[in-house]
């Protein structure tokens, strides 16, 4: 009969073997993912790097590949993402705080939680159809920048809500109890303790959400985004008081993913090179946005003292 110490040694050895297998599986998966990403970026760079220039960035689309540019596409992308961020981030964070800290745990909140989790996985084309009927036809906002921004805001809103709730849940209950014991109100606990400690997780969710929104095409095509546009939105600045204009929100638009799709669908190889160059610019915009959020998250974390 095998002794108890021997059984323990065998069990520990077995668990260590499982741990090594899992570790190497994770490493192989990481390397494979990085290799696929590197291959995609390398292919885009080889095909489109020579097309990237100041003229390409500042020229409008054209029937001639060597004269075509993406100024209307990247400006439209920035405009749409500004609207998306200003709508989705405050609403998503506030909704997550309410559901996690204020809402009573009952059947209604349980149904809301399930609905939010399901909405995070709904195909984007469904949001496009909803926005077409609600924003374009019902509210008569037209096929404009504001309609696109609101559509993408609804698309990523569940992601931000879920990320906010998970970030708040990660904070130990002792932080809430200690603050309450010192006489802090619910709002003071959230403002001075929960939000500072959960900012890193919330920003991570916002990064993921905005990264998804900037690459979406289907909902924008559904609401009438243009594939060819030879003008820019109105300037947000005005020469008359209050020196701010909202006319750009009502302008037609296009975005980089749609411009890439338009060029890829053409048979000429020159347009495919333009599409590769535009895809590289889109990746640069996405990485820049992510780097800004990561730096902001790191600065917030450095200021936190447990």
C-alpha positions in Angstrom: 0.0 0.0 0.0 1.3 3.4 -1.0 2.1 5.7 1.9 0.5 9.1 2.2 3.7 11.1 1.6 4.3 9.2 -1.6 0.7 9.9 -2.7 1.3 13.6 -2.0 4.5 13.7 -3.9 2.8 12.0 -6.9 -0.1 14.4 -6.7 2.3 17.4 -6.5 4.3 16.1 -9.5 1.2 15.6 -11.5 -0.1 19.1 -10.8 3.3 20.6 -11.7 3.2 18.7 -15.0 -0.2 20.2 -15.7 1.0 23.6 -14.8 4.0 23.3 -17.3 1.7 22.0 -20.0 -0.7 25.0 -19.5 2.2 27.4 -19.4 3.7 26.2 -22.7 0.3 26.2 -24.3 -0.2 29.8 -23.3 3.2 30.7 -24.6 2.6 29.0 -27.9 -0.8 30.7 -28.3 0.9 34.1 -27.6 3.6 33.5 -30.1 1.2 32.3 -32.7 -1.0 35.4 -32.2 1.9 37.7 -32.5 3.2 36.0 -35.6 -0.2 36.3 -37.3 -0.3 40.0 -36.3 3.2 40.5 -37.6 2.4 38.8 -40.9 -0.6 41.0 -41.4 1.2 44.2 -40.6 4.2 43.2 -42.7 1.9 42.4 -45.7 0.2 45.8 -45.4 3.5 47.6 -45.0 5.0 45.9 -48.1 2.0 46.6 -50.2 1.1 50.1 -49.1 4.0 51.8 -47.4 5.3 53.5 -50.5 1.8 55.2 -51.0 1.9 56.9 -47.7 2.8 60.5 -48.2 1.6 64.0 -47.3 -0.3 64.2 -50.6 -2.0 60.9 -49.8 -3.1 62.2 -46.4 -4.3 65.5 -47.7 -6.0 64.5 -51.0 -9.6 63.6 -51.6 -10.6 60.3 -53.2 -10.3 60.1 -57.0 -11.0 57.8 -59.9 -7.3 57.7 -60.5 -5.4 55.6 -58.0 -2.2 57.7 -58.1 -4.2 60.9 -57.3 -6.5 59.4 -54.6 -6.2 60.3 -51.0 -7.9 59.8 -47.6 -8.3 63.2 -46.1 -12.1 63.0 -46.0 -11.9 59.5 -44.6 -9.6 60.1 -41.7 -11.2 63.4 -40.8 -14.6 61.7 -40.9 -13.2 58.9 -38.7 -12.0 61.4 -36.1 -15.3 63.3 -36.1 -17.3 60.2 -35.6 -15.1 58.9 -32.9 -15.3 62.2 -31.0 -19.1 61.9 -31.0 -18.9 58.2 -30.0 -16.6 58.8 -27.1 -18.4 61.9 -25.7 -21.7 59.9 -25.7 -20.7 56.4 -24.8 -18.0 57.0 -22.1 -20.1 59.1 -19.6 -23.3 57.1 -20.1 -21.5 53.8 -19.9 -19.5 54.6 -16.8 -22.5 56.2 -15.0 -24.8 53.3 -15.9 -22.1 50.8 -14.6 -21.8 52.7 -11.3 -25.5 52.8 -10.8 -26.0 49.1 -11.5 -23.2 48.1 -9.3 -23.4 50.5 -6.4 -27.0 51.9 -6.3 -29.4 49.5 -7.9 -31.2 47.0 -5.7 -30.6 43.3 -6.5 -34.0 42.1 -7.7 -35.5 40.5 -10.8 -35.6 43.7 -12.7 -31.9 44.4 -12.3 -31.1 40.8 -13.1 -33.0 41.1 -16.4 -31.2 44.3 -17.1 -27.8 42.7 -16.4 -28.6 39.7 -18.7 -29.8 42.2 -21.5 -26.6 44.2 -21.3 -24.5 41.1 -21.4 -26.4 39.9 -24.5 -26.2 43.3 -26.2 -22.4 43.2 -26.0 -22.5 40.2 -28.3 -25.1 41.4 -30.8 -23.9 41.7 -34.4 -23.1 45.2 -35.4 -25.4 45.2 -38.4 -28.4 45.0 -36.0 -27.3 48.3 -34.5 -27.2 49.7 -38.0 -30.7 48.6 -38.8 -31.9 50.0 -35.4 -30.2 53.3 -36.0 -31.6 53.6 -39.5 -35.1 53.3 -38.2 -34.6 55.4 -35.1 -32.1 58.1 -35.8 -32.5 58.5 -39.6 -36.2 58.1 -40.0 -37.8 58.7 -36.6 -35.7 61.5 -35.3 -34.7 62.7 -38.8 -31.1 63.2 -37.9 -30.2 62.2 -41.5 -27.1 60.3 -42.7 -24.8 62.5 -40.7 -21.8 62.4 -38.4 -24.1 62.6 -35.3 -26.1 59.6 -36.5 -22.9 57.6 -37.0 -21.5 58.7 -33.6 -24.7 57.7 -31.8 -24.9 54.4 -33.6 -21.3 53.4 -32.6 -22.0 54.8 -29.1 -24.9 52.4 -28.7 -22.7 49.6 -30.1 -20.0 49.9 -27.5 -22.1 51.1 -24.6 -22.7 47.5 -23.2 -18.9 46.9 -23.3 -18.2 50.0 -21.2 -20.9 49.2 -18.8 -19.7 45.6 -18.2 -16.0 46.8 -17.9 -17.0 49.5 -15.4 -18.9 47.0 -13.2 -16.1 44.5 -13.3 -13.6 47.2 -12.3 -15.8 48.2 -9.4 -16.2 44.6 -8.3 -12.5 44.1 -8.1 -12.2 46.6 -5.3 -12.2 44.9 -1.8 -15.4 45.4 0.2 -13.2 46.6 3.1 -12.5 49.9 1.2 -16.2 50.6 1.1 -16.7 49.6 4.8 -13.7 51.7 6.0 -15.0 54.8 4.1 -18.5 54.3 5.4 -17.2 53.9 9.0 -15.5 57.3 8.7 -18.8 58.9 7.9 -18.4 59.2 4.1 -21.6 59.3 2.0 -22.2 56.9 -0.9 -21.2 59.6 -3.4 -18.0 60.4 -1.5 -17.1 56.7 -1.3 -17.5 56.4 -5.1 -15.8 59.7 -5.9 -12.8 59.5 -3.6 -12.2 55.7 -3.3 -13.9 53.5 -5.9 -13.4 55.6 -9.0 -9.7 56.3 -8.4 -9.0 52.6 -7.7 -11.1 51.3 -10.6 -9.9 53.8 -13.2 -7.4 51.4 -14.7 -10.0 48.7 -15.4 -12.5 51.2 -16.7 -10.0 52.7 -19.1 -9.1 49.2 -20.3 -12.7 48.6 -21.2 -13.0 52.0 -22.9 -9.8 51.2 -25.0 -11.3 47.9 -26.1 -14.7 49.5 -26.9 -13.3 52.4 -28.9 -10.9 50.1 -30.8 -13.9 48.0 -31.9 -15.9 51.1 -32.9 -13.1 52.7 -35.0 -13.0 49.6 -37.2 -16.8 49.1 -37.7 -18.2 49.3 -41.2 -21.5 47.4 -41.4 -23.6 49.8 -39.2 -22.2 52.9 -40.9 -23.0 51.5 -44.4 -26.5 50.7 -43.2 -27.2 54.3 -42.1 -25.9 55.7 -45.4 -22.2 56.5 -45.0 -20.8 57.6 -48.3 -18.1 55.6 -50.2 -17.0 58.7 -52.1 -16.9 62.2 -50.6 -14.9 65.2 -51.9 -15.5 67.7 -49.1 -14.8 68.0 -45.4 -17.3 68.6 -42.6 -17.8 72.2 -41.4 -15.2 73.6 -39.0 -16.2 73.3 -35.3 -15.0 76.8 -34.8 -16.9 79.9 -35.8 -16.1 83.6 -36.3 -19.2 84.6 -34.5 -20.1 84.2 -30.8 -20.1 81.8 -29.1 -17.3 80.9 -31.6 -18.3 77.2 -31.7 -20.4 75.6 -34.4 -22.3 72.3 -34.4 -22.9 72.3 -38.2 -20.3 69.6 -38.6 -22.5 67.2 -36.7 -25.1 67.4 -39.6 -22.6 66.8 -42.4 -22.4 63.7 -44.5 -19.4 61.5 -43.8 -17.2 58.6 -44.7 -14.7 56.7 -42.6 -11.4 54.9 -43.2 -12.9 51.3 -43.0 -15.4 52.2 -45.7 -12.7 53.8 -47.9 -10.6 50.7 -47.5 -13.6 48.5 -48.5 -14.3 50.7 -51.5 -10.7 50.4 -52.8 -10.4 46.7 -52.1 -13.6 46.0 -54.1 -12.0 47.5 -57.2 -10.1 45.2 -59.6 -7.1 47.5 -60.1 -4.0 46.6 -58.1 -3.2 50.3 -57.6 -6.3 50.7 -55.6 -5.4 47.7 -53.5 -2.1 49.4 -52.7 -4.1 52.5 -51.6 -6.3 50.2 -49.4 -3.2 48.8 -47.7 -1.9 52.3 -47.1 -5.2 53.4 -45.7 -5.4 50.3 -43.5 -1.9 51.2 -42.1 -3.2 54.7 -41.3 -6.2 53.2 -39.5 -3.9 51.0 -37.4 -1.8 54.0 -36.5 -4.9 55.9 -35.4 -6.0 53.0 -33.3 -2.6 52.5 -31.7 -2.3 56.2 -31.0 -5.7 56.2 -29.3 -4.7 53.1 -27.3 -1.3 54.5 -26.3 -3.0 57.7 -25.0 -5.4 55.7 -22.9 -2.6 53.4 -21.6 -0.4 56.3 -20.6 -3.4 58.0 -18.9 -4.1 54.7 -17.1 -0.5 54.4 -16.0 -0.4 57.9 -14.6 -3.6 57.4 -12.7 -2.3 54.2 -11.2 0.9 55.9 -10.1 -1.1 58.4 -8.1 -3.1 55.8 -6.2 -1.8 54.9 -2.8 -3.4 51.9 -1.0 
